[in-house]
Amino acid sequence: MRLAQTLAPLAFLLGLAAPLAPVAASAECQGRDLIASMAPEERARITALADEQPYARGNLWSARRGTESLVLVGTYHLDDPRHPATLKAVAPHLEKASALLVEAGPEEEKALMDHVGKNPSAMFIIDGPTLLERLPAETWNRLSRAMAERGVPGFMASKFQPWYATVVLAIPPCAVAEMTDPKGLDGLLIDAAQADGVPVKALEPYDTVLKLFGGLTEADQIAMIEQSLATEDQAEDFAATLVEAYFRGESRLMWELMRDQAYAQPGMTRDQVDSDFALMEKLLMDDRNRAWIPVIDAAAAEGPLVVAFGALHLPGQNGVLNLLAQDGWTITPLE
């Protein structure tokens, strides 16, 4: 995966980083929205590419199939003062729901932490060479500095599994402070469901993320570190672009922007970029989306649902909305 930098700005739309991130304090983000600052013709070109995908825009949707009903919420996993407005729109549906389905509920987060406590090698190097010894000296020095900016001392960072180092790099230093209590939209929905006595259920097993990254080769994982470090100086801009695209309901646009920027990476051809993005989309989104559909179907048989997950899972040929449409559901935007 030569294009692992794509994972960094998108991790919180996919739900990959929040449950695994470290805790530290840092400054408020001051990044620049790269989409808003694009030339109009370039923005129109990228927007057209995003709009070719089914259900390319919007974070709130309803679905019906016979007497069954869903409200689907695309989420952003960090705190933002705009989340309460979304929560207010969803609240009437949540109050009537038989369950809230999320990627990982409180039980799954606890199970994940328990698993890591019993099997620390899932995230940390227990035996053999550490990252200090595995990485070229220049790469290690850059990684050590980047981790220090996120409140992770070098001796600890050296014991991270390579993929976990990339997950941590996905969080800009300016955003790490929010990880002390990352009440993104998912967390707010879970709190509201519990207050209403609505059961919270998971869309996937607690160890999905561990298996997703753990299945990569060490060479791929180290390449992910290299590529993430290559865009470290743009981390705040990517973070700002991501959140603004999310609140405009244009998360797919962010994916196409990252693909377009990847075409300009030294040593990369368009075919390589397209191949890497297709693989990343399959691993991070498509495979998980398909696995969620029977879970949603089974839960919907018990009553109306609110289903919440990272916003990038909504659009696309193999996005949740299109897969539900193929499964007999009628999809409608929810204002």
BELURHU-V717311 format. One record per residue. N is the residue number from 0. RES is the residue in three letters. SS is DSSP state (h for helix, s for strand, l for the rest). PHI is phi as a letter, one per 40 degrees, with the letter a starting at -180 (none if undefined). D_FIRST is the distance of its C-alpha to the first C-alpha in Angstrom with 2 decimals. Layout:
N/RES/SS/PHI/D_FIRST + N/RES/SS/PHI/D_FIRST
//
This chain:
0/MET/l/none/0.00 + 1/ARG/l/c/3.76 + 2/LEU/l/b/5.42 + 3/ALA/l/c/5.87 + 4/GLN/h/c/9.41 + 5/THR/h/c/9.92 + 6/LEU/h/c/10.29 + 7/ALA/h/d/12.96 + 8/PRO/h/c/15.65 + 9/LEU/h/b/15.22 + 10/ALA/h/d/15.31 + 11/PHE/h/c/19.09 + 12/LEU/h/c/19.32 + 13/LEU/h/c/17.21 + 14/GLY/l/g/19.19 + 15/LEU/l/c/16.47 + 16/ALA/l/c/17.77 + 17/ALA/h/d/21.53 + 18/PRO/h/c/22.63 + 19/LEU/h/b/20.79 + 20/ALA/l/c/21.51 + 21/PRO/l/c/24.01 + 22/VAL/l/b/27.41 + 23/ALA/l/a/28.71 + 24/ALA/l/b/30.56 + 25/SER/l/a/29.71 + 26/ALA/l/c/30.90 + 27/GLU/l/c/30.68 + 28/CYS/l/c/27.91 + 29/GLN/l/b/29.15 + 30/GLY/l/c/26.24 + 31/ARG/l/b/26.77 + 32/ASP/l/c/25.97 + 33/LEU/l/c/24.01 + 34/ILE/l/c/24.86 + 35/ALA/l/c/28.54 + 36/SER/l/c/28.73 + 37/MET/l/c/27.33 + 38/ALA/l/c/29.90 + 39/PRO/h/d/31.39 + 40/GLU/h/c/30.40 + 41/GLU/h/c/26.72 + 42/ARG/h/c/26.73 + 43/ALA/h/c/28.54 + 44/ARG/h/c/26.02 + 45/ILE/h/c/23.02 + 46/THR/h/c/25.27 + 47/ALA/h/c/26.22 + 48/LEU/h/c/22.66 + 49/ALA/h/c/22.31 + 50/ASP/h/c/25.77 + 51/GLU/l/c/24.96 + 52/GLN/l/c/23.36 + 53/PRO/l/c/25.88 + 54/TYR/l/f/27.07 + 55/ALA/l/c/25.08 + 56/ARG/l/b/27.40 + 57/GLY/l/h/28.99 + 58/ASN/l/b/28.44 + 59/LEU/s/b/31.58 + 60/TRP/s/a/32.50 + 61/SER/s/b/35.08 + 62/ALA/s/a/35.10 + 63/ARG/s/b/38.09 + 64/ARG/s/a/38.78 + 65/GLY/l/g/42.45 + 66/THR/l/c/43.56 + 67/GLU/s/c/40.06 + 68/SER/s/a/38.45 + 69/LEU/s/b/35.27 + 70/VAL/s/b/34.34 + 71/LEU/s/b/30.61 + 72/VAL/s/b/29.34 + 73/GLY/s/c/25.99 + 74/THR/s/b/25.59 + 75/TYR/l/b/24.32 + 76/HIS/l/c/24.06 + 77/LEU/l/b/25.76 + 78/ASP/l/c/29.42 + 79/ASP/l/a/30.91 + 80/PRO/l/c/34.59 + 81/ARG/l/c/34.00 + 82/HIS/h/c/33.00 + 83/PRO/h/d/36.66 + 84/ALA/h/c/37.37 + 85/THR/h/c/34.77 + 86/LEU/h/c/36.10 + 87/LYS/h/c/39.60 + 88/ALA/h/c/38.66 + 89/VAL/h/c/37.11 + 90/ALA/h/d/39.82 + 91/PRO/h/c/42.44 + 92/HIS/h/c/40.06 + 93/LEU/h/c/38.91 + 94/GLU/h/c/42.54 + 95/LYS/h/c/43.19 + 96/ALA/l/c/40.02 + 97/SER/l/c/40.26 + 98/ALA/s/a/36.90 + 99/LEU/s/b/33.95 + 100/LEU/s/b/30.58 + 101/VAL/s/b/27.63 + 102/GLU/l/c/24.18 + 103/ALA/l/a/25.68 + 104/GLY/l/c/29.35 + 105/PRO/h/d/31.29 + 106/GLU/h/c/31.65 + 107/GLU/h/c/27.93 + 108/GLU/h/c/27.21 + 109/LYS/h/c/30.00 + 110/ALA/h/c/28.80 + 111/LEU/h/c/25.35 + 112/MET/h/c/27.09 + 113/ASP/h/c/29.50 + 114/HIS/h/c/26.83 + 115/VAL/h/c/25.10 + 116/GLY/h/c/28.64 + 117/LYS/h/c/29.41 + 118/ASN/l/b/26.04 + 119/PRO/h/d/24.78 + 120/SER/h/c/22.29 + 121/ALA/h/c/20.17 + 122/MET/l/b/19.26 + 123/PHE/s/b/20.91 + 124/ILE/l/c/21.17 + 125/ILE/l/c/24.64 + 126/ASP/l/b/25.02 + 127/GLY/l/g/23.79 + 128/PRO/l/c/22.31 + 129/THR/l/c/21.31 + 130/LEU/h/c/18.61 + 131/LEU/h/d/21.50 + 132/GLU/h/c/21.77 + 133/ARG/h/c/18.17 + 134/LEU/l/c/16.98 + 135/PRO/l/d/18.60 + 136/ALA/h/d/21.64 + 137/GLU/h/c/20.71 + 138/THR/h/c/17.38 + 139/TRP/h/c/19.34 + 140/ASN/h/c/22.08 + 141/ARG/h/c/19.96 + 142/LEU/h/c/18.38 + 143/SER/h/c/21.91 + 144/ARG/h/c/23.34 + 145/ALA/h/c/20.84 + 146/MET/h/c/21.59 + 147/ALA/h/d/25.27 + 148/GLU/h/c/25.24 + 149/ARG/l/c/24.13 + 150/GLY/l/g/26.94 + 151/VAL/l/b/25.04 + 152/PRO/l/c/26.82 + 153/GLY/h/d/25.07 + 154/PHE/h/c/26.56 + 155/MET/h/c/25.02 + 156/ALA/h/c/21.56 + 157/SER/l/c/21.50 + 158/LYS/l/c/21.76 + 159/PHE/s/c/18.82 + 160/GLN/l/d/16.19 + 161/PRO/h/d/13.02 + 162/TRP/h/c/11.45 + 163/TYR/h/c/14.88 + 164/ALA/h/d/15.00 + 165/THR/h/c/12.14 + 166/VAL/h/c/14.24 + 167/VAL/h/c/17.23 + 168/LEU/h/c/15.82 + 169/ALA/l/c/15.30 + 170/ILE/l/c/19.11 + 171/PRO/l/d/20.88 + 172/PRO/h/d/23.72 + 173/CYS/h/c/26.21 + 174/ALA/h/c/25.19 + 175/VAL/h/c/25.23 + 176/ALA/h/d/28.97 + 177/GLU/h/c/28.51 + 178/MET/h/c/26.68 + 179/THR/h/c/30.07 + 180/ASP/h/a/30.92 + 181/PRO/l/c/28.17 + 182/LYS/l/c/30.49 + 183/GLY/l/c/28.24 + 184/LEU/h/c/29.53 + 185/ASP/h/d/28.49 + 186/GLY/h/c/30.61 + 187/LEU/h/c/33.48 + 188/LEU/h/c/33.52 + 189/ILE/h/c/33.59 + 190/ASP/h/d/36.45 + 191/ALA/h/c/38.32 + 192/ALA/h/c/37.98 + 193/GLN/h/c/39.28 + 194/ALA/h/c/42.12 + 195/ASP/h/c/43.04 + 196/GLY/l/g/42.90 + 197/VAL/l/c/40.10 + 198/PRO/s/c/37.97 + 199/VAL/s/b/34.29 + 200/LYS/s/b/32.05 + 201/ALA/s/c/28.34 + 202/LEU/l/c/26.15 + 203/GLU/l/a/23.97 + 204/PRO/l/c/24.39 + 205/TYR/l/c/24.09 + 206/ASP/l/c/21.34 + 207/THR/h/d/18.86 + 208/VAL/h/c/16.48 + 209/LEU/h/c/16.90 + 210/LYS/h/c/16.12 + 211/LEU/h/d/13.07 + 212/PHE/h/c/11.36 + 213/GLY/h/c/13.57 + 214/GLY/l/c/12.36 + 215/LEU/l/c/9.00 + 216/THR/l/c/9.74 + 217/GLU/h/c/10.96 + 218/ALA/h/c/9.07 + 219/ASP/h/c/5.64 + 220/GLN/h/c/7.96 + 221/ILE/h/c/9.57 + 222/ALA/h/c/6.90 + 223/MET/h/c/6.73 + 224/ILE/h/c/10.44 + 225/GLU/h/d/10.70 + 226/GLN/h/c/9.17 + 227/SER/h/c/11.25 + 228/LEU/h/c/14.18 + 229/ALA/h/c/14.00 + 230/THR/l/b/15.10 + 231/GLU/h/d/17.38 + 232/ASP/h/c/20.45 + 233/GLN/h/b/19.62 + 234/ALA/h/d/19.07 + 235/GLU/h/c/22.59 + 236/ASP/h/c/22.47 + 237/PHE/h/c/19.35 + 238/ALA/h/c/21.13 + 239/ALA/h/c/24.35 + 240/THR/h/c/22.88 + 241/LEU/h/c/21.26 + 242/VAL/h/c/24.51 + 243/GLU/h/c/26.70 + 244/ALA/h/c/24.73 + 245/TYR/h/d/25.00 + 246/PHE/h/c/28.75 + 247/ARG/l/c/29.22 + 248/GLY/l/g/27.69 + 249/GLU/l/b/24.95 + 250/SER/h/c/21.71 + 251/ARG/h/c/20.26 + 252/LEU/h/c/21.19 + 253/MET/h/c/18.82 + 254/TRP/h/d/15.85 + 255/GLU/h/c/17.25 + 256/LEU/h/c/17.93 + 257/MET/h/c/14.37 + 258/ARG/h/c/13.41 + 259/ASP/h/c/16.48 + 260/GLN/h/c/15.77 + 261/ALA/h/c/12.34 + 262/TYR/l/d/14.45 + 263/ALA/l/c/16.31 + 264/GLN/l/c/13.68 + 265/PRO/l/d/15.06 + 266/GLY/l/g/13.97 + 267/MET/l/b/12.08 + 268/THR/l/c/13.93 + 269/ARG/h/c/14.49 + 270/ASP/h/c/13.54 + 271/GLN/h/c/10.02 + 272/VAL/h/c/9.77 + 273/ASP/h/c/11.54 + 274/SER/h/c/9.57 + 275/ASP/h/c/6.22 + 276/PHE/h/c/8.79 + 277/ALA/h/c/10.64 + 278/LEU/h/c/8.22 + 279/MET/h/c/7.76 + 280/GLU/h/c/11.50 + 281/LYS/h/c/12.35 + 282/LEU/h/c/11.03 + 283/LEU/h/c/12.17 + 284/MET/h/b/15.19 + 285/ASP/h/d/16.53 + 286/ASP/h/c/16.84 + 287/ARG/h/c/18.35 + 288/ASN/h/d/20.59 + 289/ARG/h/c/22.04 + 290/ALA/h/c/22.81 + 291/TRP/h/c/24.66 + 292/ILE/h/c/27.06 + 293/PRO/h/c/29.34 + 294/VAL/h/c/29.47 + 295/ILE/h/c/30.64 + 296/ASP/h/d/33.06 + 297/ALA/h/c/34.62 + 298/ALA/h/c/35.12 + 299/ALA/h/c/36.51 + 300/ALA/l/c/39.24 + 301/GLU/l/c/40.60 + 302/GLY/l/i/41.04 + 303/PRO/l/c/39.44 + 304/LEU/s/b/36.06 + 305/VAL/s/b/34.05 + 306/VAL/s/b/30.33 + 307/ALA/s/b/28.02 + 308/PHE/s/a/24.23 + 309/GLY/s/d/21.53 + 310/ALA/h/c/22.44 + 311/LEU/h/c/19.22 + 312/HIS/h/c/20.07 + 313/LEU/l/c/23.28 + 314/PRO/l/c/22.60 + 315/GLY/l/h/21.09 + 316/GLN/l/d/21.99 + 317/ASN/l/b/20.58 + 318/GLY/l/c/21.51 + 319/VAL/h/d/24.12 + 320/LEU/h/c/26.92 + 321/ASN/h/c/26.51 + 322/LEU/h/c/26.13 + 323/LEU/h/c/29.30 + 324/ALA/h/d/31.05 + 325/GLN/h/c/30.37 + 326/ASP/l/c/31.76 + 327/GLY/l/h/35.03 + 328/TRP/l/c/34.67 + 329/THR/s/c/36.04 + 330/ILE/s/b/33.79 + 331/THR/s/b/35.52 + 332/PRO/s/c/34.49 + 333/LEU/l/b/36.11 + 334/GLU/l/c/37.57
//
